């Protein structure tokens, strides 16, 4: 199974972001990728909620989603749209941070709304309040594909291991973690957390990431990662835009789980 992780630098114009993103999806398919993955918020990175209200769409009208569904069908690939920022019908006007699994027919096989909101004060100058602009999801999702069941998560979700355990227990052999990660927390925790989630659950972790400078107020860490079920980093994309190709042997999932069958050793326990 050949996978391709796309790493790029989105700006605040969804139409301008779509061109290079579509070109990278096409290049990955031309190079033999059967499953292509894009980062979190592939359509826009903006610090202005007002600007987002002006340029974003509801799911049924979103041009990026329509274009990438078309490409998946035209290229005959599975495509994870890491996530899109989308308008919702919520009375508070908050957006959805929604990941999509697209089949080679261009169909939406599964959609997942990011559950955990990145509300943090990293230091004196860097803070985030994702819940002010985005509504959290409330449902874990495993997408059924021709390769294997694939668990869907987004970025900050990686800090909540019970979600990954639930996905693995539900059959996931791959878990996707598209991200737009902070450089500060990325340097400290990105690789460690992703390797831990892979090891704990005996799954492949596929984590396509945003990179670079997004205007004057936002930058992201890059380092898209592919991690094996044994915790080995199979690929690290570094900090520049590009396409990272990896051939996966899904039999490694069974081998890892046989060596350390911790998924069968969970026990109920009383609280402290």
C-alpha positions in Angstrom: 0.0 0.0 0.0 1.6 3.2 -1.1 0.6 6.4 0.8 1.5 10.0 0.1 1.4 12.7 2.8 1.1 16.3 1.4 2.8 19.0 3.3 2.2 22.6 2.3 1.7 26.2 3.5 -1.9 27.4 3.3 -2.8 31.1 3.3 -6.1 32.8 4.0 -7.6 32.5 0.4 -9.2 29.1 -0.2 -9.2 29.6 -3.9 -5.5 30.3 -4.0 -4.7 27.3 -1.7 -6.6 24.9 -4.0 -4.4 25.2 -7.0 -1.1 24.0 -5.4 -2.9 21.5 -3.3 -4.6 19.9 -6.3 -1.3 19.8 -8.1 0.3 18.0 -5.3 -2.5 15.5 -5.1 -2.1 14.8 -8.9 1.7 14.4 -8.6 1.3 12.0 -5.7 -1.2 9.9 -7.7 1.2 10.0 -10.8 3.9 8.6 -8.6 1.8 5.6 -7.6 0.1 6.7 -4.4 -3.1 4.7 -3.7 -3.9 6.8 -0.6 -3.2 10.5 -0.5 -3.5 12.6 2.7 -3.7 16.4 3.1 -3.2 18.4 6.3 -5.6 20.0 8.8 -7.5 23.0 7.5 -6.3 22.4 3.9 -8.6 25.2 2.6 -7.5 28.1 4.9 -5.4 29.3 7.7 -6.6 32.7 9.0 -6.6 34.4 12.3 -9.6 36.5 11.4 -13.0 35.0 12.1 -14.6 37.9 10.1 -12.5 37.0 7.1 -13.5 33.3 7.5 -17.1 34.3 7.5 -16.6 36.0 4.2 -14.8 33.3 2.4 -15.9 30.0 3.9 -18.8 27.8 2.7 -21.1 25.1 4.1 -20.1 21.6 3.2 -22.6 21.2 0.3 -21.3 24.4 -1.4 -17.6 24.2 -0.6 -15.4 24.5 -3.8 -12.4 22.8 -2.2 -14.4 19.7 -1.2 -16.0 19.5 -4.7 -12.7 19.9 -6.5 -10.9 17.3 -4.4 -13.7 14.8 -4.7 -13.5 15.2 -8.5 -9.7 14.6 -8.3 -10.1 11.5 -6.3 -12.5 10.1 -8.9 -10.4 11.2 -11.8 -7.2 9.8 -10.4 -8.8 6.6 -8.9 -7.3 7.2 -5.4 -8.4 7.2 -1.8 -8.1 10.7 -0.5 -8.1 11.9 3.1 -8.9 15.6 3.1 -7.2 16.2 6.5 -9.8 18.8 7.3 -11.7 21.8 5.9 -12.9 24.8 7.8 -16.6 24.9 7.0 -19.6 27.0 8.0 -22.3 25.4 10.1 -25.9 26.2 11.1 -24.9 26.7 14.7 -26.6 29.8 16.2 -23.3 30.9 17.6 -21.8 31.0 14.1 -18.9 28.7 14.9 -17.3 26.7 12.1 -16.6 23.0 11.8 -13.1 21.5 11.5 -14.1 18.5 9.4 -12.0 15.7 8.0 -13.3 13.7 5.0 -12.4 10.2 3.6 -13.0 10.2 -0.1 -13.2 7.0 -2.2 -11.9 6.5 -5.7 -15.4 7.1 -6.9 -15.3 10.6 -5.4 -17.8 9.6 -2.7 -17.6 10.8 0.9 -17.1 7.5 2.8 -16.7 9.1 6.2 -16.6 12.6 7.8 -15.2 13.4 11.2 -15.5 16.7 13.2 -12.5 17.4 15.4 -13.5 16.6 19.0 -10.8 18.3 21.1 -10.4 22.0 20.8 -6.9 23.6 21.1 -7.5 26.2 23.9 -4.1 26.8 25.3 -1.7 29.6 26.5 1.7 28.3 25.4 3.7 31.3 26.6 3.4 35.1 27.0 3.1 35.7 23.3 1.4 32.5 21.9 -2.1 31.5 22.7 -5.0 29.7 21.0 -8.7 29.6 21.6 -10.0 27.2 18.9 -13.3 26.7 20.6 -14.1 30.4 20.1 -14.3 29.8 16.3 -15.0 26.1 16.0 -17.6 23.8 17.5 -16.3 20.5 18.7 -17.4 17.2 17.3 -18.8 14.5 19.6 -18.4 11.2 17.6 -15.4 9.0 16.9 -15.2 7.7 13.4 -13.6 4.6 11.7 -13.7 4.8 7.9 -14.2 1.5 6.0 -11.8 1.4 3.0 -10.6 -1.3 0.6 -7.2 -1.4 2.5 -8.4 -1.6 6.1 -10.5 0.2 8.7 -9.0 3.7 9.2 -9.5 5.8 12.3 -9.9 9.5 11.8 -8.5 12.2 14.2 -7.3 15.8 13.9 -4.2 17.4 15.4 -4.9 18.2 19.2 -6.8 14.9 19.4 -3.4 13.2 19.7 -3.2 14.3 23.3 -6.2 12.2 24.3 -5.1 8.5 24.2 -8.5 7.1 25.1 -9.8 8.2 21.6 -7.1 6.3 19.9 -7.7 3.2 22.0 -11.4 3.4 21.1 -10.5 3.6 17.4 -8.1 0.6 17.6 -10.7 -1.4 19.6 -13.2 -0.6 16.8 -10.9 -2.2 14.3 -8.7 0.7 13.0 -5.3 -0.5 11.7 -4.3 3.0 10.5 -5.1 6.2 12.3 -4.8 9.6 10.5 -3.7 12.7 12.3 -3.7 15.7 9.9 -2.4 18.7 11.7 -1.4 22.4 11.7 0.8 22.1 14.8 2.4 24.9 16.8 6.2 25.1 16.3 6.8 25.3 20.1 4.7 22.3 21.0 5.8 20.6 17.8 9.4 20.6 18.8 8.6 19.4 22.3 5.8 16.8 21.7 4.9 16.1 18.1 7.0 13.0 17.4 6.8 11.6 21.0 3.0 11.8 21.0 2.5 10.2 17.6 5.0 7.4 18.4 3.2 6.7 21.6 -0.2 6.5 20.0 1.2 4.1 17.4 2.9 1.9 20.0 0.0 1.8 22.5 -2.5 0.6 19.8 -0.4 -1.3 17.3 -1.4 1.0 14.4 0.2 2.9 11.6 0.0 6.7 12.3 -0.2 8.9 9.2 0.2 12.6 10.1 0.2 15.1 7.2 1.0 18.6 8.4 1.0 22.2 7.5 4.4 24.0 7.5 5.9 27.4 7.3 4.6 30.9 7.8 0.9 31.7 7.4 0.8 35.5 7.3 2.4 37.5 10.1 0.7 35.9 13.1 0.8 32.2 12.5 3.4 29.5 11.7 3.3 25.7 11.8 5.7 23.0 12.5 5.7 20.7 9.5 7.4 17.4 10.0 4.6 15.2 8.5 5.2 11.8 10.0 4.6 8.1 9.2 5.0 5.9 12.2 4.9 2.1 12.2 2.8 0.0 14.7 6.1 -0.8 16.4 6.8 2.9 16.9 9.4 3.4 14.2 9.4 6.7 12.3 9.2 5.6 8.7 9.3 9.1 7.2 9.7 12.7 8.4 9.0 15.4 5.9 11.0 18.1 7.5 10.0 21.7 7.3 9.5 22.4 3.6 6.4 21.9 1.4 6.5 18.6 -0.4 5.1 15.1 -0.9 6.3 12.2 1.3 5.7 8.7 -0.2 5.8 5.5 1.9 5.0 1.9 1.2 3.2 0.3 4.1 3.0 -3.4 4.9 -0.3 -3.7 6.7 0.7 -7.2 8.0 3.0 -5.2 10.4 -0.2 -4.4 12.4 -0.9 -8.0 13.1 2.8 -8.8 13.8 3.1 -5.9 16.3 -0.1 -6.8 18.1 0.9 -10.4 18.3 4.3 -9.5 19.9 2.7 -7.2 22.5 -1.1 -8.0 22.6 -2.0 -5.1 24.9 -5.3 -4.4 23.1 -6.5 -7.7 24.7 -5.2 -6.9 28.1 -7.4 -3.8 29.0 -9.0 -4.2 32.4 -11.8 -2.3 34.1 -10.7 -0.6 37.3 -12.1 1.7 40.0 -11.2 5.3 40.2 -8.6 6.6 42.6 
